[in-house]
Amino acid sequence: MTPATASAATSAATEKRALEADQTLVDLVQFPAFPAVYADQLFTVPDGDATTLDTLIELSGQTVRLTVPLERLVFAEE
């Protein structure tokens, strides 16, 4: 099974479990655009790279995750 096939199977299984548990699935396709609107400035530690939250979000099916551990993020105050 290829990684793409495994990912699709996992996503389908997750959706099936959610439906069986009578949970409403939310379409997250547009979610990455939400933090881009606010463009909160932050820095990654210890790298010191300046970036925005939208660049550190990965979306896979019904899962949203950060590509950098939360402990490494420092938000800049305005």
C-alpha positions in Angstrom: 0.0 0.0 0.0 1.5 3.4 -1.0 1.5 6.3 1.5 -1.2 8.1 -0.5 -3.4 5.0 -0.5 -2.8 4.5 3.2 -3.6 8.2 3.9 -6.9 8.0 1.9 -7.9 4.8 3.7 -7.2 6.4 7.1 -9.1 9.5 6.1 -12.1 7.4 5.0 -12.0 5.3 8.2 -11.9 8.5 10.3 -14.9 9.9 8.5 -16.8 6.6 8.8 -16.1 6.5 12.6 -17.3 10.1 12.9 -20.5 9.4 11.1 -21.1 6.3 13.2 -20.6 8.3 16.3 -23.2 10.8 15.0 -20.7 13.6 14.8 -20.9 16.3 12.2 -17.9 16.6 10.0 -16.8 20.1 9.1 -15.3 20.9 5.7 -11.8 22.2 6.6 -10.7 22.9 3.0 -10.8 26.7 3.6 -9.3 26.5 7.2 -5.7 27.5 6.2 -7.1 30.8 4.8 -8.4 31.7 8.3 -5.1 32.4 10.0 -3.8 34.0 6.8 -6.4 36.7 7.2 -5.0 37.7 10.6 -1.3 37.1 9.8 -0.1 37.0 13.4 3.6 37.4 13.4 5.6 34.8 15.3 9.1 33.5 15.6 10.4 29.9 15.8 12.8 29.1 18.6 15.7 28.5 18.5 15.9 29.3 14.8 14.7 32.8 15.2 12.8 32.6 11.9 10.0 35.2 11.5 6.9 33.8 9.9 3.1 33.7 10.3 0.9 31.0 11.7 -0.7 30.1 8.3 2.7 28.9 7.0 3.0 26.4 9.8 -0.3 24.6 9.4 -0.8 21.3 7.6 -4.2 20.0 6.7 -4.9 16.3 6.0 -8.5 15.3 5.8 -10.2 16.2 9.1 -6.8 16.8 10.8 -5.2 20.2 11.3 -1.7 20.1 12.7 1.3 22.4 13.2 4.4 21.6 11.3 6.5 23.0 14.2 6.0 21.9 17.9 3.9 24.5 19.8 6.7 24.9 22.3 8.9 26.4 19.6 6.5 29.3 18.8 6.7 32.8 20.2 4.1 35.2 19.1 5.0 38.9 18.6 2.9 41.5 20.3 1.5 44.3 18.3 
